[in-house]
Amino acid sequence: MTSPLRILLIDDNRSDRTLVLRELEREFDPLDVQEITSSGELNQAIAAGNFDAVVTDFQLRWSTGLDVLEMVKQRHPNCPVVMFTNTGTEEVAVEAMKLGLDDYIVKGPNRYIRVPIALRMAIERREMQQRAALLEIRLRGLLNRVKIGIFRFDAEGALIEANRAFLELLGAQSLAQASTMNWFDMRDCYRQLMHLPPPQQQEQEVNLQRSDGTEFWALLTTTLNTVEEVTVVDGLLEDISDRKQAEVDLQQLNTTLEIRVQERTIELQAANQDLEEFAYSVSHDLQAPLRAIQGFAQILLEDLSETLDASSSATLQRIVANAQHLNTLITDLLTYSRLRRAEIHSEPVSLSSVLDNVMAQLNSDIQQQQAQVHIDEPLPIVQANRLILTQVLSNLLFNAVKFVAEGVQPQVRIWAEERVEAGEPSTVRLYIEDNGIGIALDRHEQIFSPFTRLHGEADYPGTGIGLAIVRKGVERMGGQVGVESEPGQGSRFWVELPGVREP
């Protein structure tokens, strides 16, 4: 249930009270009106304080409306008061407004209706003022609790107001003390903001000094605003000393780590160099005794072929075959090692001329397999190293002829396409497509690693280094290599190298 509006109606004229009361009852429901006709009743009512608003005449038998207004405001400063009179003057109205009167109405036959309207407006205005005051109290409480300093200064660099956090950050006991500290050039800040386009705001990290001389890093944000037609600067001050220290620590850590990485890289490069030189030396030194084994075994086969039984002859033939396989493996290892270490010189190279050379080298293998190799001419020019490119294409073409199912005639097609993307240098992709046994999808990446074999030595002899040489060679020339294949569907290997525009 809504509480009734409690009103003190102060007027010694009974008719006026009756007319005002009638209008009040029309406007407010529920309503509780206490009619005051003497000073005693007034004193008791004000002392009790059981009212929400006051309507008073100016000229009373025992007093004046100004005295009533002053009595009410002394005890209840926020209570709305409306004066309804026909004996006051303009000077009285002005004086009453200075004392806190909410409205002044001159009595008249058609003016009674204005009393409840003026009273309602006064009550609503006071309620809004109270809510605003409460909101300001809450806001100030919140601003004093946050850890970010909030302040405001004028064009002359004078601090107007600040919250508690701002004073604590500067180590100041009061706004007056903070104003005497030379912690920041506020006038220069004001001038800089005036020359900025909207929004006129600056954010900077500054090193500031507290009142006790200690320093701290702060994030300072300043914004130019207009408050009640006065241009001021509103600022936020946040202590970022911990973050700055963390940045310094991180930078020192990164520097330390970078030095360690450089040291480890040098050590690793030296170790790799020693390892490669050792592998090269061992591989090279193994070839001499291996050639001797192969040669002596061949001599025994030739000189004693008529006296050896079938088992001994087969054993010698295995020695020769294994020695040959080991010699091929050592040769491939040396090739792979050279590719890793050698300095690469690139030049414009004709794919057609390189493939002619490769076809001549593999002529006996092609004829032995009765393979058909078709090359889609003309082929473009690429930026590459001729010797390495010859080795790469030789390995790929040899595999295309070699890895076919039994009884299947090898069919190989070679073609190239130029690839151009916006903003990127042109490249050439060379394809070598066969009708071989194919490669499972999950092995496409593994086949380019050294010593990876997908089939037994008896089915497809090899060292497992050929495709590793292909990848390393292509990468050293600044290109890429890949494969598209499925088991039983053949394979399509591709090599992509930088293109060369013909003059």
ChimeraX attribute file (.defattr): number of C-alpha atoms within 10 A of each C-alpha:
attribute: neighborCount
match mode: 1-to-1
recipient: residues
	/A:1	4
	/A:2	6
	/A:3	9
	/A:4	13
	/A:5	14
	/A:6	16
	/A:7	21
	/A:8	21
	/A:9	21
	/A:10	25
	/A:11	24
	/A:12	18
	/A:13	12
	/A:14	11
	/A:15	10
	/A:16	17
	/A:17	19
	/A:18	12
	/A:19	13
	/A:20	21
	/A:21	19
	/A:22	14
	/A:23	16
	/A:24	23
	/A:25	14
	/A:26	11
	/A:27	16
	/A:28	13
	/A:29	12
	/A:30	12
	/A:31	16
	/A:32	17
	/A:33	17
	/A:34	17
	/A:35	20
	/A:36	19
	/A:37	18
	/A:38	15
	/A:39	15
	/A:40	10
	/A:41	14
	/A:42	20
	/A:43	15
	/A:44	11
	/A:45	17
	/A:46	17
	/A:47	12
	/A:48	9
	/A:49	12
	/A:50	12
	/A:51	17
	/A:52	17
	/A:53	22
	/A:54	21
	/A:55	23
	/A:56	24
	/A:57	28
	/A:58	25
	/A:59	17
	/A:60	19
	/A:61	12
	/A:62	10
	/A:63	13
	/A:64	14
	/A:65	23
	/A:66	21
	/A:67	12
	/A:68	21
	/A:69	25
	/A:70	16
	/A:71	15
	/A:72	23
	/A:73	17
	/A:74	10
	/A:75	12
	/A:76	16
	/A:77	14
	/A:78	17
	/A:79	19
	/A:80	28
	/A:81	28
	/A:82	25
	/A:83	27
	/A:84	27
	/A:85	20
	/A:86	13
	/A:87	12
	/A:88	19
	/A:89	12
	/A:90	9
	/A:91	9
	/A:92	15
	/A:93	18
	/A:94	12
	/A:95	13
	/A:96	23
	/A:97	15
	/A:98	10
	/A:99	14
	/A:100	17
	/A:101	21
	/A:102	20
	/A:103	19
	/A:104	23
	/A:105	18
	/A:106	16
	/A:107	18
	/A:108	12
	/A:109	7
	/A:110	7
	/A:111	12
	/A:112	20
	/A:113	17
	/A:114	17
	/A:115	24
	/A:116	21
	/A:117	14
	/A:118	19
	/A:119	23
	/A:120	17
	/A:121	15
	/A:122	20
	/A:123	19
	/A:124	13
	/A:125	14
	/A:126	16
	/A:127	14
	/A:128	12
	/A:129	13
	/A:130	13
	/A:131	12
	/A:132	12
	/A:133	12
	/A:134	12
	/A:135	12
	/A:136	12
	/A:137	12
	/A:138	12
	/A:139	12
	/A:140	13
	/A:141	13
	/A:142	11
	/A:143	18
	/A:144	17
	/A:145	13
	/A:146	13
	/A:147	16
	/A:148	19
	/A:149	23
	/A:150	21
	/A:151	21
	/A:152	20
	/A:153	21
	/A:154	17
	/A:155	17
	/A:156	12
	/A:157	18
	/A:158	16
	/A:159	19
	/A:160	15
	/A:161	13
	/A:162	21
	/A:163	22
	/A:164	22
	/A:165	20
	/A:166	27
	/A:167	19
	/A:168	17
	/A:169	20
	/A:170	23
	/A:171	17
	/A:172	19
	/A:173	12
	/A:174	14
	/A:175	17
	/A:176	13
	/A:177	13
	/A:178	21
	/A:179	15
	/A:180	11
	/A:181	13
	/A:182	12
	/A:183	14
	/A:184	13
	/A:185	9
	/A:186	19
	/A:187	15
	/A:188	13
	/A:189	17
	/A:190	22
	/A:191	12
	/A:192	14
	/A:193	18
	/A:194	16
	/A:195	9
	/A:196	12
	/A:197	8
	/A:198	10
	/A:199	10
	/A:200	16
	/A:201	18
	/A:202	15
	/A:203	12
	/A:204	10
	/A:205	15
	/A:206	15
	/A:207	16
	/A:208	17
	/A:209	18
	/A:210	18
	/A:211	17
	/A:212	9
	/A:213	10
	/A:214	10
	/A:215	13
	/A:216	17
	/A:217	19
	/A:218	21
	/A:219	16
	/A:220	18
	/A:221	17
	/A:222	21
	/A:223	20
	/A:224	24
	/A:225	16
	/A:226	10
	/A:227	9
	/A:228	7
	/A:229	7
	/A:230	9
	/A:231	15
	/A:232	22
	/A:233	26
	/A:234	20
	/A:235	20
	/A:236	18
	/A:237	22
	/A:238	18
	/A:239	21
	/A:240	17
	/A:241	15
	/A:242	12
	/A:243	12
	/A:244	15
	/A:245	12
	/A:246	12
	/A:247	12
	/A:248	12
	/A:249	12
	/A:250	12
	/A:251	12
	/A:252	12
	/A:253	12
	/A:254	12
	/A:255	12
	/A:256	12
	/A:257	12
	/A:258	12
	/A:259	12
	/A:260	12
	/A:261	12
	/A:262	12
	/A:263	12
	/A:264	12
	/A:265	12
	/A:266	12
	/A:267	12
	/A:268	12
	/A:269	12
	/A:270	12
	/A:271	12
	/A:272	12
	/A:273	13
	/A:274	12
	/A:275	12
	/A:276	17
	/A:277	14
	/A:278	12
	/A:279	16
	/A:280	19
	/A:281	12
	/A:282	13
	/A:283	19
	/A:284	14
	/A:285	12
	/A:286	14
	/A:287	17
	/A:288	11
	/A:289	10
	/A:290	17
	/A:291	15
	/A:292	12
	/A:293	16
	/A:294	19
	/A:295	14
	/A:296	14
	/A:297	19
	/A:298	16
	/A:299	12
	/A:300	14
	/A:301	19
	/A:302	10
	/A:303	10
	/A:304	12
	/A:305	13
	/A:306	9
	/A:307	10
	/A:308	14
	/A:309	10
	/A:310	9
	/A:311	9
	/A:312	13
	/A:313	17
	/A:314	13
	/A:315	12
	/A:316	18
	/A:317	17
	/A:318	13
	/A:319	16
	/A:320	21
	/A:321	14
	/A:322	13
	/A:323	20
	/A:324	16
	/A:325	15
	/A:326	16
	/A:327	19
	/A:328	15
	/A:329	19
	/A:330	22
	/A:331	15
	/A:332	19
	/A:333	21
	/A:334	19
	/A:335	18
	/A:336	20
	/A:337	18
	/A:338	15
	/A:339	19
	/A:340	16
	/A:341	12
	/A:342	9
	/A:343	9
	/A:344	15
	/A:345	11
	/A:346	15
	/A:347	13
	/A:348	16
	/A:349	18
	/A:350	17
	/A:351	24
	/A:352	16
	/A:353	14
	/A:354	17
	/A:355	19
	/A:356	12
	/A:357	15
	/A:358	20
	/A:359	18
	/A:360	10
	/A:361	13
	/A:362	16
	/A:363	12
	/A:364	11
	/A:365	14
	/A:366	19
	/A:367	10
	/A:368	10
	/A:369	15
	/A:370	14
	/A:371	18
	/A:372	13
	/A:373	18
	/A:374	13
	/A:375	15
	/A:376	10
	/A:377	11
	/A:378	11
	/A:379	19
	/A:380	20
	/A:381	22
	/A:382	24
	/A:383	22
	/A:384	26
	/A:385	18
	/A:386	19
	/A:387	10
	/A:388	21
	/A:389	21
	/A:390	19
	/A:391	17
	/A:392	22
	/A:393	21
	/A:394	21
	/A:395	19
	/A:396	19
	/A:397	23
	/A:398	16
	/A:399	17
	/A:400	26
	/A:401	24
	/A:402	18
	/A:403	20
	/A:404	21
	/A:405	14
	/A:406	9
	/A:407	7
	/A:408	13
	/A:409	15
	/A:410	20
	/A:411	18
	/A:412	21
	/A:413	17
	/A:414	20
	/A:415	18
	/A:416	20
	/A:417	13
	/A:418	18
	/A:419	14
	/A:420	12
	/A:421	8
	/A:422	6
	/A:423	6
	/A:424	8
	/A:425	11
	/A:426	16
	/A:427	21
	/A:428	23
	/A:429	20
	/A:430	21
	/A:431	19
	/A:432	22
	/A:433	24
	/A:434	25
	/A:435	21
	/A:436	27
	/A:437	20
	/A:438	19
	/A:439	19
	/A:440	13
	/A:441	12
	/A:442	9
	/A:443	12
	/A:444	14
	/A:445	10
	/A:446	14
	/A:447	20
	/A:448	22
	/A:449	16
	/A:450	16
	/A:451	16
	/A:452	16
	/A:453	17
	/A:454	13
	/A:455	12
	/A:456	9
	/A:457	10
	/A:458	7
	/A:459	10
	/A:460	14
	/A:461	13
	/A:462	17
	/A:463	18
	/A:464	19
	/A:465	21
	/A:466	27
	/A:467	21
	/A:468	21
	/A:469	26
	/A:470	24
	/A:471	20
	/A:472	22
	/A:473	28
	/A:474	22
	/A:475	16
	/A:476	20
	/A:477	20
	/A:478	15
	/A:479	19
	/A:480	18
	/A:481	20
	/A:482	14
	/A:483	19
	/A:484	16
	/A:485	20
	/A:486	17
	/A:487	12
	/A:488	14
	/A:489	14
	/A:490	21
	/A:491	22
	/A:492	21
	/A:493	19
	/A:494	21
	/A:495	22
	/A:496	23
	/A:497	23
	/A:498	21
	/A:499	21
	/A:500	20
	/A:501	12
	/A:502	7
	/A:503	3
